[in-house]
Every structure is written in structure tokens, then in C-alpha cells.
Amino acid sequence: MRRILTGCVVLLLLSVTVNAAVPLQLQGNLSQGSLVKGRVEVGTKVFLNNTAVATTPNGFFLLAFHREAPATALLKLVRDTGETETKTLTIAPRQWDIQRLTGLPAKMVTPDPVAEKRIALDNAQIKALRRNFLEIPYFESGFILPAKGRISGVFGSQRILNGKPKNPHNGLDIAGGLGGAVWAPADGVVVLAAPDMYYTGNTVFIDHGFGLISVYAHLQTMTVQTGQEVKQGDSLGTIGSTGRSTGPHLHWGTTLGSTHVDPAMVLEALGN
Ligand SMILES: [Zn+2]
């Protein structure tokens, strides 16, 4: 018993020392469409623009800045002593590529009613995923690219078809060739492996914990199932052109909660 107690005291002392050695750390780009990883003393509460941000048992947290994020954001830290620190973050603007195409047939711009129905079902399923996430810090495994190949599309670009703005491109396209390998860029749980979604075809979603979810679209084959835990580097399937796709490529998307962030920025923040 005595030995156990001594052990506890040593542990407590250690954690106090470690805590004191961790000032606020931010890793990643403070820019529009970005993800940033932060670290605070364990027990510190974090708020971004007055909204609570969950922290992992190690004091890590994730922040997302959407494509149209304003020039500043307010980060507030409340230590377990009650002491409060506020910090104004400057969010750098980014230039997005805008493509205007006119004179297109109407059916190319507006999906028909049958397609609309499928799109609505897909979207409801995706929205539900993004509302419930795992509070397990899988993202602490770090991130790598999920496939090899040329980057054929970047995050944030937007097409305006017949004057109608379409959703901005919310991922990174990797043209790795039909049948090329796709792997998990980080640890996580496959929360949905869906065949034949309207836009994205065979699609895999991975929950990396604390709101960070990644998506792999247009797959030719899927080698994982819903509910399966994956480690960084595990196979997810192969590059294809399923769904609404103009050629074989992997569309890789990342979201924190409902905010789409640039996967390239996720690599900056969480890369290993
Ligand atoms: Zn894409």
C-alpha cells in the first residue's frame, strides 16, 4: 500500500512538471480553409469565437477555419486555476480559382428529380456522420497522403455554371491511375463504406476522433467495411472513377465538424 501511495505522489509531481512545461502551441497554417492543431496544459478549457473546443487527454485540440473565414478569430483559454487568456488569431486570406462556364445544357447544371432524391439521401447520411464523432484522439497518429499521384485538383476552387455557383471543390484530387492503391492516412474508424453514392460513387469515411472526418471518393474497389478500425497505411481500396467523375482519381476530403478544410493543410498541421 505504501509503495502504491509513493507511486501516486511521483506520478502527480510528474504531471505537474509536464503541465507547467506546455505553453499554448499551434501547429499549421492560420489561413482560410485550414486546420490547426493546438496544445494546452492538461485541464485548460479552450474556446474558439466563444464556442467550446474539445481537448484530448493529452491537451491537444483541433481548430478549423472555413473557406470564407473572417480575418480574425478569438481563442480563449481558461486554465484550471480560473485564469483566462485571450489571443486574437490572424487568419490569412487565400485566393480561390473561380471558373465560369456558360451555355451548358440545363441538365448538366441542375440534377433531375430522381437524382435530387438520391443526393438528398446521401447528404442526410453524411450529415449524421459529421454530427456524431468519436472522442478517441486517433488523429494523434499523424497524417500522410492517402495515395500516390499527381495533384489534379485543389481545395477551394469553384465553378459557376450558367451563372449558378456550384459548391466549391472541397477536397484534394490525386490522379494516381485506375486501380492505384488508397490507404488510410491516419488511424481511425471507418464510419461508412458506402457503395454507389450519387456524386462520389464508392465512398469511404474515416472518423479520426474529435470531429475530424476524412472521405475517399470515386473508389473502384473498397477493402474496408463500416465499423472497421484502421491504422495509418492500411488499405482502403483502389482509385476509380465511380459516381460523377470525369476520370480515375481519388477525391480526398477532410472536415472538422461541418467545416470543410483543405487536406493539404491537414498534412501541414498533423503531418508526420
Ligand atoms: Zn475532387
Residues whose N, C-alpha, C, O or C-beta is under 5 A from the ligand:
A	BS01	ZN	G153 G171 L172 D173 H251
